[in-house]
Each structure stands twice: as structure tokens, then as C-alpha cells.
């Protein structure tokens, strides 16, 4: 079995989210499709491109979303790309969010990456912590 090394990367990011079509509105909910465009700074210097599907309810603070996002750039000195899978819900303002690396989605120097990503929003700014593992580099 290949030795793996666990790491934590931290920094901030900006996100642009643009509707791709008019929402599908029905009694009780509204479904949307959006394009994601992100710029990561810090120990992950990269861009993220993806698509998001949303479900908004008539109850303030209750919604759900799923997204797929390809991240390309440099992660703590290693260049490559990988894919995040997002799944999030809000119930009356309480958020549950899961963002994980899609297995076997790593390319170039990030082949074999695995991990989870957390987001904190402070005063309107987005911050991240990315706990990930990679196969150990040959000595």
C-alpha cells in the first residue's frame, strides 16, 4: 500500500455565481441552475469552474444545493487539478455542508488526492480549510 501524507491548506476565495436559465418556479419551491467561477488564494492558488443546482423554498433560510466544481492550479507547491462534489442544505438558517474530492479525479501532481473542504464566511468574506491527503512523493 502506498504511504499517504495528510495536509491542511487554508486561505480565502471569491465566488461569482451566475444563473444559467430562469428558475423553475412551482408551489413551495423554485429550482435553479447556476455557473460557478471561483478564485482561490492562500495555500491553494487556483480557479474553480462548475455548475450548481439549487432548490429554494418559501421558508426563509431553508434551501438545498448540489454542485460539481473542477479546481485547477497549485496546492502547496503541487500543480494539477481535481474535482469537488458539493452537497448542502439549510434548515431555518442552520447550514449542513459537505464538500469532498471526487475519488480518482486528481490530475498531474495531484493524482491520488483525497480530502474534504470547509467554508467559513466572516463579514462577507469566504475562507477555507482543506484537509487532504496525497500519495507520498518519492524520496
C-alpha positions in Angstrom: 0.0 0.0 0.0 1.3 3.5 -0.9 2.2 5.8 2.0 -0.1 8.8 2.2 0.6 12.2 3.7 -2.1 14.3 5.3 -2.0 18.1 4.9 -4.1 21.2 5.7 -4.3 24.2 3.3 -6.0 27.4 4.3 -6.8 30.7 2.6 -9.7 32.7 1.1 -11.7 32.8 -2.1 -14.0 34.9 -4.2 -17.0 33.4 -6.0 -19.1 34.5 -8.9 -22.4 32.7 -9.3 -24.5 33.3 -12.4 -27.9 31.9 -13.3 -27.9 29.8 -16.4 -31.6 29.9 -17.0 -34.8 31.2 -15.5 -35.8 29.4 -12.3 -38.4 26.7 -12.5 -41.0 28.1 -10.0 -43.8 25.9 -8.6 -45.8 26.0 -5.4 -43.5 25.5 -2.4 -40.2 25.7 -4.3 -38.0 27.2 -7.0 -35.3 25.2 -8.9 -32.3 26.9 -10.4 -29.2 26.1 -12.4 -26.1 28.3 -11.9 -22.5 28.6 -13.2 -19.7 28.8 -10.6 -16.5 30.8 -11.1 -14.1 30.9 -8.1 -10.6 32.3 -7.4 -8.7 30.7 -4.5 -5.9 32.4 -2.6 -3.6 31.2 0.1 -2.1 27.8 0.1 -4.4 26.8 -2.8 -3.8 29.2 -5.7 -6.3 28.1 -8.2 -9.5 28.7 -10.2 -12.7 26.7 -9.8 -15.3 26.2 -12.5 -18.5 24.3 -12.1 -22.3 24.0 -12.1 -24.8 24.2 -9.2 -28.4 23.0 -8.9 -30.5 24.7 -6.3 -33.8 24.3 -4.6 -35.2 27.3 -2.8 -38.3 27.1 -0.6 -40.9 29.6 0.6 -39.5 29.3 4.1 -36.7 31.9 4.8 -33.4 30.2 5.5 -34.4 26.7 4.0 -32.8 25.5 0.8 -30.6 22.9 -0.8 -27.9 22.7 -3.4 -25.6 20.2 -5.2 -22.6 21.2 -7.3 -19.6 19.8 -9.2 -16.5 22.0 -9.5 -13.2 21.5 -11.2 -10.3 23.2 -9.3 -7.1 23.9 -11.4 -3.9 25.4 -10.0 -1.3 24.9 -7.4 -1.9 23.3 -4.0 1.0 23.9 -1.6 3.6 23.7 -4.4 1.9 20.8 -6.4 0.3 21.8 -9.8 -2.7 20.0 -11.1 -6.5 19.7 -10.9 -9.2 17.8 -9.1 -13.0 17.9 -8.7 -15.1 18.8 -5.7 -18.6 17.4 -5.1 -20.8 19.8 -3.0 -24.0 18.9 -1.1 -25.6 21.5 1.1 -28.8 22.2 2.9 -30.1 24.9 5.1 -33.0 24.3 7.6 -34.3 27.6 9.0 -30.8 29.2 8.7 -28.8 26.2 10.0 -26.3 25.0 7.4 -25.1 21.5 6.7 -22.4 21.4 4.1 -20.3 18.6 2.6 -17.6 19.3 0.1 -15.3 16.4 -0.8 -12.8 15.5 -3.5 -14.3 13.1 -6.1 -12.3 9.9 -5.9 -9.7 9.5 -8.7 -10.4 13.0 -10.1 -6.8 14.3 -9.5 -4.5 15.1 -12.4 -0.8 15.9 -12.9 0.9 16.3 -9.5 -2.4 15.9 -7.7 -3.1 12.3 -8.8 -4.5 10.3 -5.9 -5.7 13.4 -3.9 -8.5 12.8 -1.4 -10.0 15.2 1.1 -12.7 17.5 2.5 -13.1 21.2 2.2 -14.8 23.5 4.8 -16.0 27.1 4.3 -16.4 29.9 6.8 -18.0 33.3 5.9 -16.8 36.2 8.1 -18.1 39.7 7.4 -19.0 38.7 3.8 -15.5 37.2 3.1 -15.1 33.5 2.2 -12.4 31.5 4.0 -11.5 27.8 3.6 -9.7 25.0 5.2 -8.8 22.0 3.0 -7.8 18.8 4.7 -6.4 16.5 2.1 -4.0 13.5 1.6 -1.8 12.6 -1.3 0.5 9.6 -2.0 3.9 10.4 -0.6 6.4 11.8 -3.1 9.3 9.5 -3.9 12.4 10.5 -1.9 
